[in-house]
Amino acid sequence: MASIEEKSQRRRPPLFVKYFGQKGVTVEDYSIESLQLFQNEAVRQLVARAYARNPFYRQKMQSAGLRPKDIQTTADLARMPFTTKDELRQDPWILLACDRREIAVIYVSTGTTGGKEIYLPWTWHDYYRNELTPAMAKLVDEGPGDIVLNALPYEMSSAGLAFHKVFIDGCGATVIPAGKGGAYSSPEKTVRLMQDIPPTVIMTTPSYAVTLAETAKACGIDLAALPLRKMWLTGEGCSYAFRSRVEALWNTRANFYYGSLECGALGIECDSHAGYHIPMAHSYVEIVDPDSGRVLEPGEIGEIVVTNLLRRDTPLIRYRTQDLGYIETERCRCGVRLPRLFLRGRMVDQIEIRGISFSPFYLEEFLMRMPEVGNWYHFVVPRERDVLKVRTELAEGVEPTVELAERLASELEFHVGVPCRFEFVDQIPRPRGKTVRVIHETEEGDEQ
């Protein structure tokens, strides 16, 4: 039987062979200069194919007075128009640059940013041959012998099946498709499964990691007895302080993985927990001013814009993610050369109180440092936007009092600089889908 490396070598496209053909060397080992040369050639091929085969991008380029010869490097991409979520919502086939019969799988957006669903078709060529090559064996070090509990949704969304594919076909690991609260994958069944087949790696969302830990405790299962060596957290953002709570619950290290339905992999955190390493062989990431569209320098916070370098059949060029972040080019202490991306939340989730805008992650960081506060909460934004209201469970054994609410409100106000108010509840409803942390009061007094 062919090894994982042999299978990967056989299906590598010519562009990868040209730039990443050195046996035994992973993409993390290549110099930034070599990766940039690859990116430039990949961009030239991508734009030429999109112009020739995709009416949507051809019309965008023609309207901007551009031809493929005008885009020779990644820097030239700044001349290209942006692609937006609203454009992708217009037509399920809007990105198609191949015959529709070649499509192998179609994913559907989760709808957490609102609006009509986005559909993302993939051909087998892009989904396997390009998406899994080259491997990043230092950052994603799962391999034969690892048992990966994949507790991400498998229905419609790309999350569960995408990582299922990566761990089985890209890493050679064993995968348990536990899912995330689907028809058969209840938290109770999942924690029992972990007792029978103990995983070495778990892939899930931050909030579902807490749900599973609560369920395990209720079932009398000791998570510390599991042979876990790592947990991957993705699908939802969270603060470092919340991640620390997850690590304490599971007695293991938890690393973040950043990606999206539309863009695929965008950032992989190493064990140093110092930002997401950008997979330069798969994605070209820009940071732009959300208002002017101007490309920003490293260290400047703006909107994350992505060009997929490997998607030939459904190309995605200069896609506005509506996520905020900045790029750090200084080499990470882990030794991986790839630049790092630091997230600052979603543009649509920003909380404005008294004219000051906050990322929910920023507020959560201070909230989760308070030992009296439980793991479930909501930031409730009143229609007057004059105070930050925190509705939260309390940690086990902590009694709710007026004095405690006032003290926590004072502590949080000291850190964030706006008036705060705490409301204690017995239980926040556990989510079936992505966790909602921010709730806005309407003029009628309702919440949404």
N, C-alpha and C positions, 0 to 999 in steps of 0.2 A: 504494500500500500504506500502511495506517495506521501511524503511528509508535508506538513503545512508550508514549509519554505519552498519545496519542489512544486506544489500546486500553485503557489503565488508566482513563482518564476515563470511557469508555463503561460499564465494568462496575462502577464504584464504587457501593457500597450507599449508601442515603440518609444513614445516620449519618456516613459519611466525608465526603459532600458538605457536610453541615451544619458539620462542624468542620475539615475539611482541604480546603476547596474552592478556596483561593487558588492560582491557576495559577503554576507556577514556584517554589513554596515547598515544601520537603520537610519531613517531620515533625520533623527535627532543628532546624528553624528556629522552631518554635512554642514559646511560653512554657510553662513547667511548669503554670501556672494554666490555660491552655487545654487542655492534655493531661489535667489532673485533671478538668475539666468533662466532657470526652469520656469518661474512664474511669467517672465516676459514672453517666452516662446508659447507657453500655455495660453496666455491672453491673446496672442496673435491668432492662434488656431481657433480659440473659442469665438472671438469676434467675427472672424471670417465665416465660420460655420453658421453662426446665428444670423448674420446678414444674408447669407445665401439661402438658408432653409427655414427661417422663422419670420413670418410677415410682421409680427409685433415688434421685433427688434429692428428689422429693416426699416420700418416706418419711423421708429424713434430716431434712428441714425440719420435717415434722410431729412427729417425735420430739423435736426441739429446741424445739417450740412456736413455730415461725416461719411467717410467711406472706410472700409477695413484698413486700407493702407495708412490711415491717420492714427491708428492705435497700434503702436509698436512696443510699448512698455507698459508696466503697471501704472507709471506716472501719467501716461496718456489717458488712462481710464477716467480721470477727472473731467475730461471733455465730454464723456458719455452722459446722457440723461439718466436720472435715477429710475429704478423700478420700485413700485409701491404695492402695499397690500391691497389697496382698492383696485389696482389694475389686475392683480391676480384673481380677484373675486369676480371679474367680468365673465370669464370663460374657463372651464376646467382644462381646456386644451391650449390655452394662450401661449404656453412656453414650448409647444411641440416643434421640434426640428427634425422629425423623422416620421416614418409612416406610423399611423395610429396602431396598426397591427403589431408593431414591435414592442408596445408597452407591456411590461410584465406585472407591475403592481401599481396601485393608486392609493395614496394615503389622503386623509382628510384632517384638516386643522381641528384643534380642540375648541376653538371659538372663544378663548379667554380674553382676546383683545376686542371682541365685539364684531358685529357685522356678519355678512354672509360667509359661509365656509370657503376655505381655500383648498383646492384639490391639487395634489402633487403627483404626477405620473413619473414612473421610472422605467427605463428599459433594463433588461438583464445586464447589458454591457455596462451601463453606468452604475447599476446597483451593486454589482459584484466586482467586475474587472477593474473599474476605476475607483469605486468607493473604498475598497479594501486594500488598495495598493497606493503607496508603499505602507508597510506596517510601522507602527510607532511602539516598538517593543520595550522601550525604557519607561514611557509614560503609561502605557497599557500593558502591564507585564503578566497578565493572566496567560495560562498555558495548560498543556496536558497535565492532568492531575488535579487541577482546580475544579471545584463544583460551584457554579455560579447560580445563585438564586435570583432570577430576574423578576422582580416585583414591580414591573412597569405595565401600563395598559397595553394589551395586545390588539384591541379592537379599534379599527379605523385609524387611530393615531400611528405615527411611525415609531414611537418610542420603544415598545416592547420588541417588535420584530426586527428593528434596526440593530439593537444591541444583541438580540438573539443571534443574528447573522454574524456580527463582529466576534462574539465570544466563541461560537462554534467554528465558523469558516476562517476567521482571521487569526484566532488565537489557539484553536484546537482544544478549548476547554469543554467541560461538561456543563450543560445548561438545564436548569429546572425552570420551565415556563410558568411561574407561579401566578403571574398577572397581578392586577391591583384592584381588588374588589369587584371583579366581574361576576358573571353568572355562577361560576364554579370556584372562584378564588377568594373566598372569604378570609379575613384575617385569622380566624380560628383554625381553618384548614391549613393555612400557610405556616403557622407556628408549629402545628403538629407535624407537618411535613419536615420542618427543620430538625425536629427531634429524630425522625426516622432516617433522614438523609442529611446529615449536618453539612451546611455549605462552608466553603472557605472564603467566598466573596458574595456580597449582596449588592444588587443594583436596584435602587428605588428612589422615591422622592423624599425630601426632608420630612414632610408631614407624615407620609405613610410609614417612614422609619419609626416615628414616635407612636403611631397607631399600632404597629406590630409589636413594639416594646410593651405598650400598655396591655395588649392582648396576651402576650407571653406571660406577663406578671399575673394577670387574672387566671391563667391556666396553670400557674405554678411551674413555669418553665424558666430555668436559669440560663439567661443568654450568655453569661460569662463562661459557661461550659462548652459553648460552640467553638470550633477550631477556626474562627474567623481571623483572617489576616488583613482584610480591607473591606470598606463599604464605599460604593460609588453613589453620589447624590446628584440627581439631575431632574429636569422637568419643572422645577420651581426654584426660584432664588431663595436664599436665606442668608442671614448674617453669620459671621464667624462665631458669635456667641451661641447662636442656635445650633450651629454645627457641633460646637463643643459639648452641648447637652446630648446630642445624638451619639457622639463618641462615648460619652460617659454611660449612656443607657446600654450600649452594645459592646462596650469594652474593646473597641477597635478603632483604627484610624479611618476617617471618612474624607474622601477627596471629591471635589466638585467636577462635573462635566457639563460644559455649556454647548448647546446646539439648538436647532429649531427644525420644525417640519420643512420649511422652505429651504434652509441652508445646509442642513446636515451638521457635521461636527465643526465647531468654531473655537473651542478652547478646552484644554485638558489640564487639570491641576496636578502638579507633582506632589510628593510627600512634604515638600517645604512649605506648602500652603501659602504661596506668595504670588498669586495670580494664575490665570489660565494660559498655558502655552498654546500659541496659535499654530494650528497645523498648516504650515505654509505650503506644503505639497498638495493641499486640498482646497484651501480658501485664501483669498486675498482680502484682508480686512482694512478698511479705512475708518477714520473717525472724522465726522463732518459737523460743522455748525448746523444745528437743527433748523435755524431760520434762513441763513444765507446759502447753505449747502457748501460752504468753503471747507476744503480739506484742512484739518487741524494737525498740529505738530504733536510728537510724542509727549505725553504728560498732560495734554489738554483734554478736558472732558467734553464729549459730544455724542452724537448719535452714531451707532455702529452700522456701517454699510458693508455689505458682503458681495463679493464676486466668487462664484463657484468655479474653480479652475478645471474641474474634471467632468462636469455635467455637459456632455456633448449633445445629448438627445432632447433634453429639456433645460436649456441654458438659463442661468440666472446671473444677471449682470447688474452690479451696483444696486443691490436690494437694500432698501431702508428697513431695518429690523424694528425700529421704534424702541430699541434698547439703548441705554446710555452707558458709556464707559470711556476708558482711556488706555493707551498702549504704553508700555514700558519696554525700552529696547536694551537696557542693561542686562547683562547675562545673569541668569538665576544662580543662586548658590547651589542648586542641585547639579549644575554642570550642563544641563540641556541648553543649547544655543537659541532655541526658538524664542522670539519675543513673547511678552506676556500681556494679556488683556485683563483689565480690572473692571468689573461691572459696577454700575451705580443705579441699577433698577430700570424699570420701564418708564418711558415718557408718559404713558397713559395712566400709570399708577402713582405718579408723584402727588404728594400731599401738600396742599398750600394752606398755611395757617398765618393769618395776619400779614399776608404778602410775602411770606417766606416759604420757599419750596423745599420739601424734604423727600428723600428716598425712603420708602418703607424699610429697606435694609438698614439704613442709618439709624432710624428710630428703634428698630428691633434690636440692634446691637446693644443699646443702653438698656432696653427693657429686659432682655434676656440675661443681663448681668445682675439683675435683682433676684436674689435667691428666693424671695417670698412669692415671686410670680411663677405661675405654672407654664406649661408648654403651649397652651392654646389661648389665643387672644384675637381681638379685632381692634384696629384703629378706626374709630368712628368720627367722621368729619361732619360737623354741623353745618347747616346751610349758611350760617353767618360767618363761618370759618374764623371764629374768634378764640377757639380753644381746641386742644387736641384731647379727645376723649378716648380712654383706653378701657375696653371691656375685656376682662380677663378672668381665667380661673386662677386660683391660688395653688401654690405648691402643697404637696401632701403634708398635713399636720398644721398648716398655717390657718389661723382663725381670722375671718373678715371683721375688721373694725373700722370705724370712722377715722380713728387716729392713724391706722395703717394706710388707708386710702390717701389721707392728706400728706403723710410722709413720702409715699412713693411718688405722688404728684409733684411734690417739691423737688425730689431728687431728679426726676425726669426733666422738669422745667429747667433745673440748673444746667443740665447737659445740652438741651436743645434750644433754649432761649424763648420758648413760647408757653403760655399758660396750659396746664394739663389737668385732667380730671380722671380719676379712676372709678370704675364700676366693677364690683366683684360679682361673678355668677358661678353657679354650681358646675355648669358644663357648657362649653361651646359646642354646637353641633359638629360632629365629625364629617368632613367632606367626602363625597363619593368621587368627585373629579379633582381638579386642581384646587388647592387651598386658596381661599379668599381672605386676605389680611386687611383690606381697606374697604370700609363701607361708608357711603355718602348718604346723609339725610336729605330727603327731598323737601320741597316747599310744603307738602302735605304732612310732613313729619314722619313719613315712611322711610325705610332704609333700603339702599340698593348697592 
